[in-house]
Amino acid sequence: MSTRFLSRSRSSGSGNALDIARSAFAVLVSGPEPLSLFGGDVPGLPVRELPLDEVRDLLLARRCPQAVRDAVWAELVHRSRSRGAAWTVGAVGVALPALLAVAARLTVRFAGDPSDIYAEVLGGFLAALGAVDVTVPRIMTRLRWAAFRAGHDALTDALSGPTPIAPLGFGSVAPRTPWGHPDVVLARAVRDGVVTEDEAALIGATRLEAVSVADWARAHEVGEWSVYKARRRAEHRLVTYLREQTASAETDDPVAAEAVRNLPGPSRAVTDARSRRRVSKTGAAEGVQKRGSTPPTASSEVPRCA
């Protein structure tokens, strides 16, 4: 189902892949028998049939615990793999807010037709949907980064392609580097092993999306000071990486340069760490949850999303 759906999305002239996915999802969740999950199958959801558009809205709520998000996504991934068809489109529909945000960021300064990039964002998500490990926390974070990497690769190809040169038409030019948005810098840092996907998501949300550290900590069920310290350590590595990259690169990277100017450097990070050590109530080993670990909970009872 996934391949056929993506092929139709790419070949259709009625809109880009994500618009088509949104229309298909709207059909699935409308009418007298919308595609639904029974909330009783996922602790923390209301115990009734929940149309997938309502499930999507519940997951987007800040008060929804990470454990509930992961449980819902594990169920969606399982149904997509075992039943295909409508459930694959349903999973795409629940993920659409994240996929649209990824596509918009990648193409915000792209002057060409973004349809192929949108299709690759969707394709990256669908490929990850069939391969993601649902036993590891933060399922949607990993699906989102898979979509971003696929779209980023498509953007790189598009910017490196032939450029119209009047009056001769298309001709070869030197490849252009796809800076354009700080998320691209973060994606490269994840690819190069400088920061983890969780750390990149933390930096992106709290530095680029105006999400407060307190809100991030509450949504991910970790201590606020732990988040501050994890972000500081990740930014320390990121700044060092960007400084080394801009010092050795022959090309001009305005986004990397801006990131170096705005993110705290190693000396500031060390100073902040020393000044806050006296008031920190968390251990030095605490931080953003690493891949494969179990998210901490305040009690054995899973909080409800609604």
Order of alpha helices (4+ residues) and beta strands (2+ residues): alpha-alpha-beta-beta-alpha-alpha-alpha-alpha-alpha-beta-beta-alpha-alpha-alpha-alpha-alpha-alpha
